[in-house]
Structure formats: C-alpha cells, structure tokens
Amino acid sequence: MMKEPINKFCPRSGKYVQADSLTTYRGHTVGFCNPHCSQDFAANPDAHPSDRAYFDTLLKEYELATELD
C-alpha cells in the first residue's frame, strides 16, 4: 500500500486526488484524479513536464519546511 500522496489536487485538472490514481515520483507518492492520468504519468514522466514541475515545486516546499523545523 502506498503512503498518502504529497498533493491533494490533480496537476492536470485541479480536482481532488483519488485513492485509485496514485503512483510514485522521485520516491514520493503522487496522485491524479483518475487512473488513466496516473498510469500515463507513471509510464513516462519525462513526457509530462508540467506534471513534474508541479510535483517538484511541492517537494521543494516540503524540503524547505522541514529545514525550518
């Protein structure tokens, strides 16, 4: 079972992430609003630079926040 995703909203639609639409990116669980987008991203993350930029931003914010703790 995967951990909770780092995002609450789908990078493509802005809708809430669904439990059946999770995958991993850079060792973290990320989510989408439907399984098709999740599988599409998992198959080739490099083909989706806007999705990667969204997740990279969230990961950077997380890293900065943990440095302050």
Order of alpha helices (4+ residues) and beta strands (2+ residues): beta-beta-alpha-alpha
